[in-house]
């Protein structure tokens, strides 16, 4: 059976943040609200050693789509709001979610300290539509001299900061009072496209595919390099793998 996985090549990743911006653009997540950010694609920067012998790591983080997913186990509703697809993606259903945040509390990765914020991996959408609403603002920046955000958006087919897509479990813009997270851009994958963070990485540091297919690039990379995962002691069996290092050529 298909098991989707992502391999992140740390030797190629420089921490530019293109993946985080691409994710926000594709999934319409909020910039910053009430001191919190919603970043399904975030990253950590580590620096160790003493000059001139330093070691630098830019480590992207996202939902690990664990094979043993604590978030799924913790979800109290039936059928589950947080569940696994037959391809191994950890999915979230908007309508079944009651906003209890049990999944967020159970996930060992949900509150990791990251570059942009501490609500990465699984986020709780506390209030309102999460994408920016400047395009609904009818106030001109310069009265009589510029158009408003609403006027500008009306001239486009796709309002700024909103990517429209259809998904049976997921709306392109989530309602308030639910938890939400990376879904490996399943709305793209089911059409034969790659997750948008993979497409947008300028260094091609992200590789996505079927780990159970011996001919896939992800399988080949995991055979060639010794991979690592975040918090292996948790026993969650993540399907996001890291290979190589930025500071050391291997």
N, C-alpha and C positions, 0 to 999 in steps of 0.2 A: 504493500500500500504506500501511497505517496506520503512523505513526511517533509513538509516544507521547513527549510532552515536558512539561516543567514550566517555567512562567514564574513568577519570584518578583519581586514589585513592592516594591522597596526603599523606596519612598516610604510604603508602608503598614506595613512591618515595623518593629517597635520592639524586637525582640530579647527578647520576653517568655519564650521557651523553651517555649511550648505545643506547638509542633511536635515538639520533642525528647522531651517527656514523652509525647505521644500515640504517637510511634513506639515508645518503650519499652513502653508499655502494649499496643499492638497486636502487637508482634513479640517480646515476652518477652525482651528483651535485658538483660544484667546491669547492675547499678548500678555497682559498683566492686569489682574483685578483683585482688589482687597489684599494686596501684598503677595498673591499667589500667581504662579504661572502654570500653564498647561502645556507641557512639552513631552510629547510622546517620543520624540527623538531628541535626546539631550547628550551631553558629553562631560567627561571628567578630564582634568589635566593633572598629571603627576610629575613632579620633578624630584629626583633623588641624587645623592652623591655630593661631592665637593668639587668646586671648579678647579681645574678644567675637566675633571672626570665626572661629567653629569649624565644622567639618563632621563630622557623626557618621554612621556607617554600621553598621547591624546586618545582617550578611550570613549567611543560613542556608547551610549546606553539606550535601551528601549525595552519594551516587553520581551521577555525571553521565550515566550510561547512554550512553556515548560511541558514536558511529557507528563510529569507528576505535578500538576498545577494546584498549589494551595488555594488560589483564588477560586477555582472551580469547586473544590471541596468545601470551601467556606460559604459559598452562596446558599442562602437558606430557602430560596423559592424553588418551586417545581412547576413546570420544567425550569431548569437552571437559566438564570440571566447570563451568567458567565459559564461558557461551555466550550468543548473542543469540537472542531469540525473533523470530518473524516480524513482531511489532509493534514491534521495536526495543528491547525491555527487555533489559538485561544481567542474565542469570539465573545462579543458582548451584545446582548439583545436589549434594545432601548425600552421596549414596551414591558418586558418582564421585570426590569430593574426597579427596585423599591428604594434605592438610594441609601441603604443601610451602611454601606462602606465596609462590610465584612470582608469583601474581597481585597480591598486596599489594606486592611489591617493584617490579613493573612499573608500577603505577598512580602517576601523578605527583601524585595528590590524596590518597593514602592516609594520609600522615603530616603533613598540614597542621596547624599549631598552631591549635587551636580553643578555644572557651570552656570546654568540659567536659573535653576530653582531646585526646590526639594519636593515638588509634586509630580515628578516625572514617573513614567511607567504606568501607574494607575492614578488618574486624577478624578476629583469630585467636582462636577459642574454645579456650583452652589446656586447661581442665579442667572437666569436669562440665557439668551443665545450667546455662545462663546466666541463667535467671530466678531471682529471689530465692526462697529456700526456707523463709522464716519460717513459712509455713503448714504445713510438715511438722514443725515444732518442737512437741514434746509437753510442754514445760515452761511452766507458767503464770507470768505476770509476777509475780503475788502468789499464793502458795500458798493454796489454799482460798478465794481471793477473786475471781480472774479465770480465764477459760478460756484454754487454750493456743491457739497459732496453728492447730494441727491440728484442734482441736475447732471453732474458728470456721469454718475452710475446709470442714469436713465438712457444715456447715449450708447451704452454697451449691452451686449447680450448676456454677459456674465458679470454681476456686480463685483467690484474689487473685494478681495479677501474672502471670496466664496467660490469654491469649486463644486459644481453640481454633479451628483452621481446618484445612482439608484442601488439600493442593497436591501435584501429581504429582512435583515436584522438591524440594520443601521441606517439612520438618516444622515444626510450630508452635514446637517447642523443639528446637534443634539439638543433636546429640551433640558431644562434645569432639573436639579434634584436627582441626577443619575451619575454613576461612575462611568468612565470612558478611558480608552487606551488604544495603543497601536493594534491594528488588526492585519498587519502585513499588507495593507492596502488591498484587502481581499476583493474589493470592487474592481480593482485593476487586474489582479491575478486571474480572476475567473474569466477575463477577456483575453488572457494570454499576454498581458503586460506585466512589467516588473513593478515592485513597490517604488513609489516616487522618490524616496530617499536614495535608492539604488541608482535610478536613472540620473539623479541630480548630482551625485558625487563626482567632482571634477578629477579626483585621483583614482577613481574606480576601485575604491577601497572596500566597497560593499558588494558581496556576491550572494545571490539568492537562487535557490533551486531545491530540488528534491534530493534529500540526503540519502534516500533509499535507492536512488538510481546510480549504479556504479559508474555510469557514463557522464554524470552531471559534473559541472565545474566545482560545486561545493564538495562533492565526494572526493574528487581528485585532490583538492586543496587540503582536505582533512587527512588524506593519506600521505601527502607530501610533507606537511608540517605538523608538529605536535600542537594540537589546539588546547585552549584553556576556556573555561567558562567562569562566570561570576558566582561566587559563593557556592562552590561545589559541595561543601559540607552540609548544605541544606537539603540535598537529595532531591531537588526538583527536576533534574535532568533537562537543563535549558537547551533550546534549539537555536540559540545565538552563540556562535563560537568566535574566539579571537585567535589569530595566528600571527607569528613573528613579532618584532618590536620596531619602534621607530628609530631608536638610537643604535641598534645593532643589526648589521646586514647578515641575513642567514639564507 
